[in-house]
């Protein structure tokens, strides 16, 4: 995007840029940070990059300000050279610039919608209360999972477990999932947090039981062990509201995008 979100350093040294700027004879007009080949570089652009970096956790210091200024001068000089060579008129360039423009405007539109329709404390509380009702009698399941790339290896691993080989040991040695480091431990999960194909099996297992056969989920095969079951204990509102906020923001984003898309008049080429 045209507003680069993170500081990206050029391989050219910063002093190179300042030496170039030092030779300029024209006075830099108000509201600009430099002249690059007599073309003013707006202060607003400088401020925007600092703001973007601050949002990424980059603390503003004199060194960062100098680096950002050097970056902008370098980008201006390079882009001016590209224009001089007519690269900005190439079809590929125009297509890329249009895509960048569309992406930027789409994100600005969504950000504007969020600004005008903020997630309130009341809406967070309402969703928390709604979930409490839905999860009143919910159960949590402590699961271990051995994930294999094909049915044959899954059946072999399951056979070894049934012969008495330690489930945790097999998971650490054979599983292709990141959970292998924890012996396949997936922690405590609600049924809604488990893949439906696996959840259907888990709900019919007793504590300590292993699924009778490997379960295929897309392109992987899963050997499931249900280690324990407990009643769900909901977190306090203050502990949960950050996660609820993210869920509501995603829901609001999807609803807003779908509203715009459903209202759009689209005619496809033959």
C-alpha positions as CSV (number, residue, x, y, z in Angstrom):
1,X,0.0,0.0,0.0
2,X,1.2,3.6,-0.5
3,X,1.2,4.2,3.2
4,X,3.9,1.7,4.2
5,X,2.9,0.3,7.6
6,X,6.4,-0.6,8.8
7,X,9.7,1.1,8.5
8,X,11.5,-0.5,5.6
9,X,15.2,0.6,5.3
10,X,16.8,1.3,2.0
11,X,20.2,-0.2,1.4
12,X,21.5,3.3,0.6
13,X,23.0,5.1,3.5
14,X,21.1,7.9,5.1
15,X,23.9,10.5,4.8
16,X,23.7,10.0,1.0
17,X,20.2,11.5,1.0
18,X,21.1,14.4,3.2
19,X,24.1,15.3,1.1
20,X,21.8,15.4,-1.9
21,X,19.3,17.7,-0.1
22,X,22.1,19.9,1.1
23,X,23.0,21.0,-2.5
24,X,19.5,22.3,-3.2
25,X,19.5,26.0,-3.9
26,X,15.7,26.6,-3.6
27,X,14.1,27.3,-0.2
28,X,12.0,24.5,1.1
29,X,8.4,25.9,1.2
30,X,6.3,25.8,4.4
31,X,4.6,22.5,5.1
32,X,7.3,20.4,3.5
33,X,10.4,18.6,4.9
34,X,12.6,18.8,1.8
35,X,13.1,19.4,-1.8
36,X,14.0,16.5,-4.0
37,X,15.2,17.6,-7.4
38,X,13.3,20.9,-6.7
39,X,10.1,18.9,-5.9
40,X,8.6,19.6,-2.4
41,X,8.2,16.6,-0.1
42,X,5.1,17.2,2.1
43,X,5.3,17.2,5.9
44,X,2.0,15.5,6.0
45,X,3.5,12.4,4.4
46,X,6.3,12.5,7.0
47,X,3.8,12.7,9.8
48,X,1.7,9.8,8.3
49,X,4.7,7.5,8.2
50,X,5.6,8.3,11.8
51,X,2.0,7.6,12.8
52,X,2.0,4.3,10.9
53,X,5.2,3.3,12.6
54,X,3.8,4.3,16.0
55,X,0.8,2.0,15.4
56,X,3.3,-0.8,14.9
57,X,5.0,-0.1,18.2
58,X,8.0,1.9,16.8
59,X,8.8,4.6,19.3
60,X,9.5,8.0,17.8
61,X,13.1,9.2,18.5
62,X,15.3,11.7,16.7
63,X,17.1,8.7,15.0
64,X,13.7,7.3,13.8
65,X,12.7,10.7,12.5
66,X,15.9,11.0,10.6
67,X,15.6,7.5,9.2
68,X,12.0,8.2,8.1
69,X,13.0,11.4,6.4
70,X,15.8,9.7,4.6
71,X,13.4,6.9,3.5
72,X,11.0,9.4,2.1
73,X,13.7,11.3,0.3
74,X,15.0,8.1,-1.1
75,X,11.6,7.0,-2.3
76,X,10.9,10.4,-3.8
77,X,14.2,10.3,-5.8
78,X,13.6,6.8,-7.0
79,X,10.0,7.4,-8.0
80,X,11.0,10.6,-9.8
81,X,13.5,8.6,-11.8
82,X,10.8,6.0,-12.6
83,X,8.6,8.7,-13.9
84,X,11.4,10.2,-15.9
85,X,11.8,6.8,-17.6
86,X,8.1,6.5,-18.3
87,X,7.7,3.5,-16.0
88,X,4.6,5.1,-14.4
89,X,2.8,4.8,-17.8
90,X,3.3,1.1,-18.3
91,X,0.2,-1.1,-18.2
92,X,1.6,-3.3,-15.4
93,X,2.4,-0.2,-13.3
94,X,-1.1,1.3,-13.8
95,X,-2.7,-2.0,-12.8
96,X,-0.7,-2.3,-9.7
97,X,-1.4,1.4,-8.7
98,X,-5.1,0.8,-9.2
99,X,-5.0,-2.3,-7.0
100,X,-3.1,-0.4,-4.3
101,X,-5.6,2.5,-4.6
102,X,-8.6,0.1,-4.3
103,X,-7.1,-1.7,-1.3
104,X,-6.4,1.6,0.5
105,X,-9.8,3.0,-0.1
106,X,-11.5,-0.2,1.0
107,X,-9.6,-0.2,4.3
108,X,-10.3,3.5,4.8
109,X,-14.0,2.9,4.2
110,X,-14.1,0.1,6.8
111,X,-12.1,2.2,9.3
112,X,-14.6,5.1,8.7
113,X,-17.5,2.7,9.4
114,X,-15.9,1.5,12.7
115,X,-15.3,5.2,13.7
116,X,-18.9,6.0,13.1
117,X,-20.2,2.8,14.7
118,X,-17.9,2.0,17.6
119,X,-18.2,-1.2,19.7
120,X,-19.7,0.1,23.0
121,X,-19.3,-1.3,26.5
122,X,-23.1,-2.0,26.4
123,X,-22.8,-4.1,23.3
124,X,-19.8,-6.0,24.8
125,X,-21.9,-6.7,28.0
126,X,-24.9,-7.8,25.9
127,X,-22.9,-10.3,23.9
128,X,-21.2,-11.6,27.1
129,X,-24.6,-12.2,28.7
130,X,-25.9,-13.8,25.5
131,X,-23.0,-16.3,25.5
132,X,-23.5,-17.0,29.2
133,X,-27.1,-18.2,28.4
134,X,-25.9,-20.3,25.5
135,X,-23.1,-21.9,27.5
136,X,-25.1,-22.4,30.8
137,X,-24.8,-26.2,30.7
138,X,-21.8,-26.5,28.4
139,X,-19.0,-29.0,28.9
140,X,-15.3,-28.7,28.2
141,X,-13.2,-31.5,26.7
142,X,-9.5,-32.1,27.3
143,X,-8.3,-33.7,24.1
144,X,-5.0,-35.2,22.8
145,X,-4.6,-35.5,19.1
146,X,-2.1,-37.3,16.8
147,X,-2.2,-35.9,13.3
148,X,-0.9,-38.0,10.4
149,X,-0.7,-37.3,6.7
150,X,-2.4,-40.4,5.4
151,X,-4.8,-43.2,6.5
152,X,-2.2,-45.9,6.5
153,X,0.2,-44.2,8.9
154,X,-2.8,-43.2,11.1
155,X,-4.0,-46.8,11.3
156,X,-0.5,-48.0,12.2
157,X,-0.1,-45.3,14.9
158,X,-3.6,-46.2,16.3
159,X,-2.7,-49.9,16.4
160,X,0.5,-49.1,18.3
161,X,-1.4,-47.0,20.9
162,X,-4.0,-49.8,21.3
163,X,-1.1,-52.3,21.9
164,X,-0.1,-50.2,24.9
165,X,2.4,-47.7,23.5
166,X,2.1,-44.3,25.3
167,X,-0.2,-41.9,23.4
168,X,2.0,-38.9,24.3
169,X,5.1,-40.7,23.0
170,X,3.5,-41.6,19.7
171,X,2.2,-38.0,19.3
172,X,5.7,-36.5,19.9
173,X,7.3,-39.0,17.5
174,X,4.7,-39.3,14.7
175,X,2.3,-36.3,14.7
176,X,2.8,-33.6,12.1
177,X,0.8,-31.0,14.1
178,X,2.5,-28.3,16.2
179,X,0.8,-29.9,19.2
180,X,3.3,-32.7,19.0
181,X,5.6,-30.8,21.3
182,X,3.0,-31.1,24.0
183,X,2.3,-34.7,23.3
184,X,-0.8,-33.8,21.2
185,X,-2.4,-31.9,24.0
186,X,-5.0,-29.4,22.7
187,X,-6.1,-28.2,26.1
188,X,-9.6,-27.6,27.2
189,X,-12.1,-27.0,24.4
190,X,-15.8,-26.4,24.1
191,X,-17.6,-28.6,21.5
192,X,-18.1,-25.4,19.3
193,X,-14.3,-24.9,19.2
194,X,-13.6,-28.4,17.8
195,X,-13.8,-29.3,14.1
196,X,-17.4,-30.7,13.6
197,X,-16.0,-34.0,12.3
198,X,-13.9,-34.5,15.5
199,X,-16.6,-33.1,17.8
200,X,-19.1,-35.7,16.7
201,X,-16.7,-38.4,17.8
202,X,-15.6,-36.7,21.0
203,X,-19.2,-36.2,22.2
204,X,-19.6,-40.0,22.1
205,X,-16.4,-40.9,23.9
206,X,-16.1,-41.6,27.6
207,X,-13.3,-40.2,29.8
208,X,-10.0,-41.7,28.9
209,X,-11.2,-43.4,25.7
210,X,-9.6,-43.3,22.3
211,X,-11.6,-43.0,19.1
212,X,-12.1,-46.4,17.4
213,X,-10.8,-45.2,14.1
214,X,-8.7,-42.3,12.6
215,X,-10.9,-39.3,11.7
216,X,-10.2,-37.7,8.3
217,X,-10.3,-33.9,8.4
218,X,-9.5,-32.4,4.9
219,X,-6.1,-33.9,4.0
220,X,-5.1,-35.2,7.4
221,X,-6.0,-38.1,9.7
222,X,-6.6,-37.6,13.5
223,X,-6.3,-40.1,16.3
224,X,-8.3,-38.6,19.2
225,X,-8.1,-39.3,22.9
226,X,-10.5,-37.8,25.4
227,X,-8.6,-37.3,28.6
228,X,-11.2,-35.5,30.7
229,X,-14.5,-33.7,30.8
230,X,-15.6,-30.8,33.0
231,X,-18.4,-28.2,33.4
232,X,-17.6,-25.0,31.6
233,X,-16.6,-22.2,33.9
234,X,-17.1,-18.9,32.1
235,X,-14.5,-16.1,32.5
236,X,-15.3,-12.9,34.1
237,X,-16.6,-10.1,31.9
238,X,-13.4,-8.0,32.3
239,X,-11.3,-11.0,31.3
240,X,-13.4,-11.8,28.3
241,X,-14.3,-8.5,26.8
242,X,-11.1,-8.1,24.8
243,X,-11.9,-11.3,22.9
244,X,-15.5,-10.4,22.6
245,X,-14.6,-7.0,21.1
246,X,-12.4,-8.7,18.5
247,X,-15.3,-11.1,17.6
248,X,-17.8,-8.3,17.3
249,X,-15.4,-6.2,15.2
250,X,-15.0,-9.1,12.8
251,X,-18.7,-9.6,12.7
252,X,-19.4,-5.9,12.1
253,X,-16.7,-5.9,9.4
254,X,-18.2,-8.9,7.6
255,X,-21.7,-7.5,7.8
256,X,-20.7,-4.1,6.5
257,X,-18.7,-5.6,3.6
258,X,-21.6,-8.0,2.7
259,X,-24.0,-5.0,2.8
260,X,-21.8,-3.1,0.3
261,X,-21.3,-6.1,-1.9
262,X,-25.0,-7.0,-2.0
263,X,-25.9,-3.5,-3.1
264,X,-23.3,-3.3,-5.8
265,X,-24.5,-3.7,-9.4
266,X,-22.2,-6.1,-11.1
267,X,-22.2,-7.1,-14.8
268,X,-19.7,-9.7,-15.9
269,X,-18.1,-9.7,-19.3
270,X,-19.2,-12.4,-21.7
